[in-house]
């Protein structure tokens, strides 16, 4: 084992940042294709590789995709946008062409393909870290999936689950905070949280100056209210859940 590569990878992971500003330097097709290929060695259910990646470089296509991601500037500014999809269409076509009867038009199959796609996405992110590329993972992909499906002309049994904006970094933002190991690792069985536990585990996050400022400018008493009342509201969650379910139906998974 090359331990120098191992320690380099660990360093990159421990200093990983979401990059939203990119230089004008090109991300070569050769480099991107190598990373996309290497990432395919990640874990996959039944060795089926239940994912597809749509590579977007064209400026007009980025402009069309931007509204699906709430017009976040990096969508149009990044040299490359990658849309990673849960894909049972390709496997289904293979079965049909080989006298087999596929049965993958159901929610379990979507779940399996989505897990495959997200494992692939994370492996690709780790590889891009090692190359010095910057990227931002867009959670907005599942908020308005039908727009993405229509723009990218995704066939039945293909569903977008992740988007990455990719380029060479033009910024070095501070590291975001993370909860302590004790807050999310449970020994043998799940140990529910006491009020004291919550106070201990979230104290650092709540005391960060930027988070205190968020509360102040939004007239909120606690940081948790920023998430429940502004960022991820019940109303928005329910509306986008309905849109996600409808898109899954249209794509044949429900």
C-alpha positions as CSV (number, residue, x, y, z in Angstrom):
1,X,0.0,0.0,0.0
2,X,1.3,3.5,-0.8
3,X,0.9,5.2,2.6
4,X,1.8,8.6,1.1
5,X,-1.4,8.4,-1.0
6,X,-3.4,7.3,2.0
7,X,-2.3,10.2,4.2
8,X,-2.8,12.6,1.3
9,X,-6.4,11.3,0.9
10,X,-7.0,11.6,4.7
11,X,-5.7,15.2,4.6
12,X,-8.0,16.1,1.7
13,X,-11.0,14.6,3.4
14,X,-10.4,16.3,6.7
15,X,-10.0,19.7,4.9
16,X,-12.8,19.2,2.4
17,X,-14.8,22.3,1.6
18,X,-17.8,23.1,-0.6
19,X,-16.5,25.3,-3.4
20,X,-18.9,27.7,-5.0
21,X,-16.5,30.0,-6.9
22,X,-14.3,28.6,-9.7
23,X,-11.4,29.9,-11.8
24,X,-11.7,30.0,-15.6
25,X,-9.2,27.1,-15.9
26,X,-10.7,24.3,-17.9
27,X,-11.5,20.9,-16.4
28,X,-10.2,18.7,-19.2
29,X,-12.3,16.0,-20.6
30,X,-9.4,13.5,-20.2
31,X,-9.1,14.3,-16.5
32,X,-12.8,14.2,-15.9
33,X,-13.3,10.9,-17.8
34,X,-10.5,9.3,-15.8
35,X,-12.1,10.3,-12.5
36,X,-15.5,9.2,-13.7
37,X,-14.0,5.8,-14.7
38,X,-12.1,5.4,-11.5
39,X,-15.2,6.1,-9.4
40,X,-16.9,3.2,-11.0
41,X,-14.8,0.9,-8.8
42,X,-17.0,1.9,-5.9
43,X,-19.5,-0.5,-4.3
44,X,-22.6,-1.4,-6.3
45,X,-25.6,-3.7,-5.8
46,X,-25.2,-7.0,-7.8
47,X,-22.4,-5.4,-9.8
48,X,-25.1,-3.7,-11.9
49,X,-23.8,-0.1,-11.5
50,X,-27.3,1.4,-11.2
51,X,-26.3,4.9,-12.1
52,X,-25.7,7.3,-15.0
53,X,-24.0,10.6,-15.1
54,X,-25.0,13.6,-17.3
55,X,-22.1,15.9,-18.0
56,X,-23.1,19.5,-18.7
57,X,-20.6,21.9,-20.1
58,X,-22.7,23.9,-22.5
59,X,-23.6,27.4,-21.2
60,X,-27.1,27.3,-22.5
61,X,-27.8,24.0,-20.8
62,X,-26.5,25.3,-17.5
63,X,-28.8,28.3,-17.8
64,X,-31.7,25.9,-18.4
65,X,-30.8,23.8,-15.3
66,X,-30.2,26.8,-13.0
67,X,-33.9,27.4,-12.1
68,X,-34.2,23.7,-10.9
69,X,-31.4,24.6,-8.4
70,X,-33.0,27.9,-7.3
71,X,-30.6,29.8,-9.6
72,X,-27.6,29.3,-7.4
73,X,-24.8,31.2,-9.2
74,X,-22.3,28.2,-9.3
75,X,-24.6,26.3,-11.6
76,X,-23.9,28.6,-14.4
77,X,-20.4,29.7,-13.4
78,X,-18.8,26.3,-12.8
79,X,-17.0,24.8,-15.9
80,X,-18.8,21.5,-15.4
81,X,-22.1,20.4,-13.9
82,X,-22.6,16.7,-13.2
83,X,-26.1,15.3,-12.7
84,X,-25.9,11.8,-11.2
85,X,-29.0,9.6,-11.7
86,X,-30.4,6.5,-10.2
87,X,-30.7,4.4,-13.4
88,X,-32.6,1.1,-13.8
89,X,-33.4,1.9,-17.4
90,X,-30.1,0.6,-18.8
91,X,-30.3,-2.7,-16.8
92,X,-34.0,-3.1,-17.8
93,X,-33.1,-2.7,-21.5
94,X,-30.3,-5.3,-21.1
95,X,-32.7,-7.7,-19.6
96,X,-35.2,-7.2,-22.4
97,X,-32.5,-7.7,-25.0
98,X,-31.5,-11.0,-23.4
99,X,-34.8,-12.8,-23.0
100,X,-35.1,-11.9,-19.3
101,X,-38.2,-10.4,-17.7
102,X,-37.2,-7.3,-15.6
103,X,-39.2,-6.3,-12.5
104,X,-37.6,-3.1,-11.5
105,X,-40.5,-0.7,-11.8
106,X,-41.0,-0.3,-8.0
107,X,-39.8,1.7,-5.1
108,X,-37.3,-0.9,-3.8
109,X,-35.5,-0.7,-7.2
110,X,-35.4,3.1,-6.9
111,X,-33.9,2.8,-3.5
112,X,-31.2,0.4,-4.6
113,X,-30.4,2.5,-7.6
114,X,-30.3,5.7,-5.5
115,X,-27.9,4.1,-3.1
116,X,-25.7,3.0,-5.9
117,X,-25.7,6.5,-7.4
118,X,-24.9,8.2,-4.1
119,X,-22.1,5.8,-3.4
120,X,-20.7,6.6,-6.8
121,X,-21.1,10.3,-6.1
122,X,-19.2,10.2,-2.9
123,X,-16.3,8.2,-4.4
124,X,-16.1,10.6,-7.2
125,X,-16.0,13.5,-4.7
126,X,-13.1,11.9,-2.9
127,X,-11.2,11.4,-6.2
128,X,-11.8,15.1,-7.1
129,X,-10.5,16.1,-3.7
130,X,-7.2,14.2,-4.4
131,X,-6.8,16.1,-7.7
132,X,-7.4,19.5,-6.2
133,X,-10.7,20.0,-7.9
134,X,-13.4,21.9,-6.2
135,X,-17.0,21.0,-6.1
136,X,-20.3,21.7,-4.5
137,X,-23.0,19.1,-3.8
138,X,-26.4,20.5,-4.6
139,X,-29.2,19.0,-2.4
140,X,-31.7,20.9,-4.6
141,X,-31.6,18.0,-7.1
142,X,-34.5,16.2,-5.4
143,X,-36.5,19.4,-4.7
144,X,-37.8,20.0,-8.3
145,X,-36.7,16.8,-10.1
146,X,-39.3,17.0,-12.9
147,X,-37.6,20.1,-14.3
148,X,-34.3,18.2,-14.4
149,X,-35.9,15.2,-15.9
150,X,-37.4,17.2,-18.7
151,X,-34.3,19.3,-19.5
152,X,-32.0,16.2,-19.5
153,X,-34.5,14.1,-21.3
154,X,-34.3,11.3,-18.8
155,X,-36.2,8.1,-19.8
156,X,-38.4,5.9,-17.7
157,X,-36.6,4.4,-14.7
158,X,-34.0,7.1,-14.5
159,X,-34.2,9.6,-11.7
160,X,-31.8,12.5,-10.8
161,X,-30.5,12.1,-7.2
162,X,-27.4,14.3,-7.0
163,X,-25.8,17.3,-8.7
164,X,-22.2,18.4,-8.5
165,X,-20.8,21.7,-9.8
166,X,-17.1,21.2,-10.6
167,X,-14.1,23.3,-11.3
168,X,-10.8,24.6,-10.0
169,X,-11.3,26.5,-6.8
170,X,-11.2,30.3,-6.8
171,X,-11.8,30.5,-3.0
172,X,-10.8,28.8,0.2
173,X,-13.8,29.1,2.5
174,X,-13.5,28.2,6.2
175,X,-14.2,24.6,7.2
176,X,-17.8,24.0,8.2
177,X,-18.5,22.7,11.7
178,X,-19.3,19.0,12.4
179,X,-21.0,17.3,15.3
180,X,-18.7,15.2,17.6
181,X,-18.3,11.5,17.2
182,X,-20.2,10.8,20.4
183,X,-23.3,12.5,19.0
184,X,-23.9,10.1,16.1
185,X,-22.1,6.8,17.0
186,X,-24.2,4.3,19.1
187,X,-22.8,1.2,20.7
188,X,-24.7,-2.0,20.1
189,X,-28.2,-0.3,20.1
190,X,-29.5,3.2,19.5
191,X,-29.3,5.3,22.6
192,X,-31.9,8.0,22.6
193,X,-30.9,11.6,23.4
194,X,-31.5,13.3,26.7
195,X,-32.0,17.1,27.0
196,X,-28.5,17.2,28.5
197,X,-27.1,15.3,25.5
198,X,-28.6,17.7,23.0
199,X,-27.3,20.6,25.0
200,X,-23.8,19.1,24.9
201,X,-23.7,18.0,21.3
202,X,-25.1,21.2,19.8
203,X,-23.4,23.7,22.0
204,X,-20.5,24.4,19.7
205,X,-22.7,24.8,16.6
206,X,-25.1,27.1,18.5
207,X,-22.3,29.3,19.8
208,X,-20.5,29.9,16.5
209,X,-20.6,33.6,15.7
210,X,-22.1,33.2,12.3
211,X,-24.9,31.1,13.7
212,X,-25.6,33.6,16.4
213,X,-25.7,36.2,13.7
214,X,-28.2,34.2,11.7
215,X,-30.5,34.1,14.7
216,X,-30.1,37.8,15.3
217,X,-30.8,39.0,11.8
218,X,-33.8,36.7,11.4
219,X,-35.3,37.5,14.8
220,X,-35.1,33.9,16.0
221,X,-34.5,32.7,19.5
222,X,-32.6,29.5,18.6
223,X,-30.6,28.1,15.7
224,X,-33.0,25.2,15.4
225,X,-35.7,27.8,14.5
226,X,-33.6,28.9,11.5
227,X,-34.0,25.4,10.1
228,X,-37.6,24.8,11.0
229,X,-39.0,28.3,10.2
230,X,-36.8,29.4,7.3
231,X,-34.5,26.9,5.7
232,X,-36.4,23.6,5.7
233,X,-40.0,24.4,6.6
234,X,-42.8,21.8,7.0
235,X,-44.8,23.5,4.2
236,X,-41.9,23.4,1.7
237,X,-41.0,19.8,2.7
238,X,-44.5,18.6,2.1
239,X,-44.8,20.4,-1.2
240,X,-41.5,19.1,-2.5
241,X,-42.2,15.6,-1.2
242,X,-45.4,15.6,-3.3
243,X,-43.4,16.7,-6.3
244,X,-40.8,14.0,-5.7
245,X,-43.4,11.3,-5.4
246,X,-45.1,12.5,-8.6
247,X,-41.8,12.5,-10.4
248,X,-41.1,8.9,-9.2
249,X,-44.5,7.9,-10.5
250,X,-43.9,9.4,-13.9
251,X,-40.5,7.7,-14.1
252,X,-42.1,4.4,-13.4
253,X,-40.7,3.7,-9.9
254,X,-44.1,4.0,-8.1
